[in-house]
Amino acid sequence: MLKKIFLLFVLLLLLLVSCTKDIASEKPDEVPEEEVPVSDDITPAPETPELPEMPDEPEIDPAMTEISLTTGLPCTPETKASRPIAVMINNNKVSYPQESVSKADIIYECDMEGGVTRLMAIYSQWQLLGNIGSMRSARNYFVDLADSHDAIYVHAGGSPSAYTEIADADIDNVDGVNMYTLPDKTFWRDKDRIRQCGYEHSMMTSGSKLYSAINSLKYRTEYKNPDTYKFNSEFITPNQGELAEKITLVHSNYITVEFIYDLKASRYFKRSFGAEHMDGSNAEQLSFENVVVLFVSESVVDDEGRLDLDLTGEGKGYYFTGGKALEIKWSRQRKGELFHLTLDGGELYLNPGKTHITLFNKNNSKNVIIE
């Protein structure tokens, strides 16, 4: 009996081993990885790209605790308190490129005799400027405009009426032609400009030279009860006004000025004489957040064809910003004060940044073309 049971156990064990072997033999052979076929219809998944490092938040200079009186931008207390300079800049085509004009906070452009225009550049941070120029002579209305900014007036000679204005208003000025007590080489004639442009278009100065001259003359270097234009706290694109992507100012047969709006930069880029108006000191095109055109009366006052601009009373004009044109009004009660600019009866606030102001003959207002 036991023998039969043992034989039956052995038989069952042999049967179990045989079944296990058959199951194992059904497992397919593994294909090596390099031999796995890839279908042409399947694009391999792209590798996960590395995420770029996020730039650090720009640091705010803790010293910029004030707002500039000439740009409306943050500045140091020292810059806000610093008295600006107003420099007469040659704007004859032959004098291009000018130097340091792109660094001005405000530029005034006015008609001159002979169909040309001249620039007056207002600088608040002028002490460290490089070469500035080329320089040209004073006119009485520019003297008045400089005084309205409480600026030290920098020029190379001037008309008789300009010198009368300087004397009557007791204007602090630095004269490159008729002032003989200045430190050596406050002004100089650039040899390359003499050769390429002519002697009258060659006079230069610099921030450091003017700093020495102003110290020598013992002029006040801090603002004294300054009158200023008003600025928004941030850039605001007007909801009103007509589209103004291009502004053309035909001053004369000699000079046409254009301002082209750049939406990305939120600025108007300037062109003069049919080309980009460039700064030779840094190869930058002049650009402005604010472009102002004020219509004024002009008259010829002498046999040389010199002009006088009537800058008191009231008149009309345009304010261009954010690609829009806004009709504005100006008023000015007396010499030595800023233009009071209004929009719809309220005070006009400029956008923070640089400003270009053109005083344009009101009898030629049709020569201001807005597109």
ZIDA-V56167 format. One record per backbone hydrogen bond with DSSP energy under -0.5 kcal/mol. NH is the residue of the N-H (numbers start at 0). CO is the residue of the C=O. If there is no record, write none. Layout:
nh->NH co->CO
nh->NH co->CO
This chain:
nh->4 co->0
nh->5 co->1
nh->6 co->2
nh->7 co->3
nh->8 co->4
nh->9 co->5
nh->10 co->6
nh->11 co->7
nh->12 co->8
nh->13 co->9
nh->14 co->10
nh->15 co->11
nh->16 co->12
nh->17 co->13
nh->18 co->14
nh->19 co->15
nh->20 co->16
nh->21 co->17
nh->22 co->18
nh->23 co->19
nh->24 co->20
nh->25 co->22
nh->26 co->23
nh->34 co->31
nh->35 co->32
nh->41 co->38
nh->42 co->40
nh->43 co->41
nh->60 co->58
nh->63 co->60
nh->64 co->62
nh->65 co->74
nh->67 co->72
nh->71 co->67
nh->74 co->65
nh->79 co->75
nh->80 co->76
nh->81 co->77
nh->82 co->220
nh->84 co->122
nh->85 co->151
nh->86 co->120
nh->87 co->153
nh->88 co->86
nh->88 co->118
nh->89 co->133
nh->94 co->91
nh->95 co->92
nh->97 co->277
nh->98 co->132
nh->102 co->99
nh->103 co->100
nh->104 co->121
nh->105 co->121
nh->106 co->354
nh->107 co->119
nh->108 co->356
nh->109 co->117
nh->110 co->358
nh->111 co->115
nh->114 co->111
nh->115 co->112
nh->117 co->109
nh->118 co->88
nh->119 co->107
nh->120 co->86
nh->121 co->105
nh->122 co->84
nh->122 co->120
nh->125 co->123
nh->128 co->125
nh->131 co->204
nh->132 co->98
nh->133 co->202
nh->134 co->202
nh->135 co->87
nh->137 co->156
nh->141 co->138
nh->142 co->138
nh->143 co->139
nh->144 co->140
nh->145 co->141
nh->146 co->142
nh->147 co->143
nh->148 co->144
nh->148 co->145
nh->149 co->146
nh->150 co->145
nh->151 co->83
nh->152 co->150
nh->152 co->171
nh->153 co->85
nh->154 co->173
nh->155 co->135
nh->158 co->137
nh->162 co->158
nh->163 co->159
nh->164 co->160
nh->165 co->161
nh->166 co->162
nh->167 co->163
nh->168 co->164
nh->169 co->166
nh->170 co->165
nh->172 co->170
nh->173 co->152
nh->175 co->154
nh->175 co->173
nh->178 co->174
nh->179 co->177
nh->185 co->182
nh->187 co->203
nh->189 co->187
nh->189 co->201
nh->190 co->188
nh->193 co->189
nh->194 co->190
nh->195 co->191
nh->196 co->192
nh->197 co->192
nh->197 co->193
nh->200 co->197
nh->201 co->198
nh->203 co->187
nh->204 co->131
nh->206 co->128
nh->206 co->129
nh->207 co->128
nh->209 co->205
nh->210 co->206
nh->211 co->207
nh->212 co->208
nh->213 co->209
nh->214 co->210
nh->215 co->211
nh->216 co->212
nh->217 co->213
nh->217 co->214
nh->218 co->213
nh->222 co->80
nh->229 co->347
nh->231 co->349
nh->237 co->235
nh->241 co->324
nh->243 co->322
nh->246 co->258
nh->247 co->368
nh->248 co->256
nh->249 co->247
nh->249 co->366
nh->250 co->248
nh->250 co->254
nh->251 co->254
nh->256 co->248
nh->257 co->270
nh->258 co->246
nh->259 co->268
nh->260 co->244
nh->261 co->266
nh->262 co->260
nh->265 co->261
nh->266 co->261
nh->267 co->287
nh->268 co->259
nh->268 co->266
nh->269 co->285
nh->270 co->257
nh->271 co->274
nh->272 co->255
nh->273 co->255
nh->274 co->271
nh->276 co->269
nh->277 co->275
nh->278 co->283
nh->279 co->97
nh->279 co->277
nh->281 co->278
nh->282 co->278
nh->283 co->278
nh->285 co->276
nh->287 co->267
nh->288 co->353
nh->289 co->353
nh->290 co->319
nh->291 co->355
nh->292 co->317
nh->293 co->357
nh->294 co->315
nh->295 co->293
nh->295 co->359
nh->296 co->309
nh->298 co->307
nh->300 co->305
nh->301 co->305
nh->304 co->301
nh->307 co->298
nh->309 co->296
nh->310 co->308
nh->312 co->331
nh->314 co->329
nh->316 co->327
nh->317 co->292
nh->318 co->325
nh->319 co->290
nh->320 co->323
nh->323 co->320
nh->324 co->241
nh->325 co->318
nh->327 co->316
nh->328 co->341
nh->329 co->314
nh->330 co->339
nh->331 co->312
nh->336 co->333
nh->339 co->330
nh->340 co->338
nh->341 co->328
nh->342 co->345
nh->345 co->342
nh->347 co->340
nh->349 co->229
nh->349 co->347
nh->352 co->70
nh->354 co->104
nh->355 co->289
nh->356 co->106
nh->357 co->291
nh->357 co->355
nh->358 co->108
nh->359 co->293
nh->359 co->357
nh->361 co->295
nh->363 co->360
nh->364 co->361
nh->366 co->363
nh->367 co->364
nh->368 co->247
nh->368 co->366
nh->369 co->367
nh->370 co->245
